[in-house]
Amino acid sequence: MQQLARAYLYVRDIWLTPHELKFRTRFNTGLWVMQTSCGVISHRDCIRMGIGGKMLFAVNNGYQHFC
């Protein structure tokens, strides 16, 4: 319950390259949902596949470097 109270939602209109995505999510313990040319996938999949995309929203339960 306490973690649910700390969770929050951000909506952004930012396009990120794979390098920027890896740098900006290095302390992230949550999930970023990205729109890419391959469809809607998580930020971890973007980094793994080496593609960038538009950040749709992020649900986080810990430290977030920007947002």
C-alpha positions in Angstrom: 0.0 0.0 0.0 2.8 2.4 0.9 4.5 1.8 -2.5 1.3 2.4 -4.3 1.0 5.8 -2.5 4.5 6.7 -3.7 3.8 5.7 -7.3 3.1 8.5 -9.7 2.4 9.1 -13.4 4.1 11.6 -15.7 3.1 12.5 -19.2 5.9 13.9 -21.5 6.4 14.7 -25.2 10.1 13.9 -25.4 11.8 11.9 -28.2 14.9 10.1 -27.0 17.8 8.3 -28.7 18.9 4.9 -27.2 22.0 6.6 -25.7 19.9 9.3 -24.0 17.3 6.8 -22.8 20.0 4.6 -21.2 21.5 7.7 -19.5 18.2 9.2 -18.2 16.9 5.9 -16.9 20.1 4.7 -15.1 18.5 5.1 -11.6 14.9 4.3 -12.7 13.2 1.5 -10.8 9.9 2.0 -12.6 8.6 1.6 -16.1 8.7 3.9 -19.0 6.3 3.2 -21.9 7.7 4.3 -25.3 6.2 4.7 -28.7 8.7 3.6 -31.3 8.7 2.5 -35.0 8.2 -1.1 -33.7 5.1 -0.2 -31.7 4.6 0.6 -28.0 7.3 -1.1 -25.8 9.1 -0.5 -22.5 12.3 1.6 -22.1 14.2 -1.6 -21.3 13.2 -3.1 -24.6 14.2 0.1 -26.5 17.7 0.0 -24.9 18.1 -3.7 -25.6 17.1 -3.3 -29.3 19.1 -0.1 -29.7 16.1 2.1 -30.8 14.8 5.4 -29.6 11.3 6.7 -29.3 8.7 9.0 -27.8 8.1 8.7 -24.1 4.4 8.2 -23.6 4.3 7.9 -19.8 6.4 6.7 -16.8 5.2 5.0 -13.7 7.9 5.1 -11.0 8.3 3.9 -7.5 11.7 5.3 -6.9 14.3 7.9 -8.0 13.7 9.5 -11.4 16.5 11.6 -12.9 14.2 13.8 -15.0 10.5 14.3 -15.4 
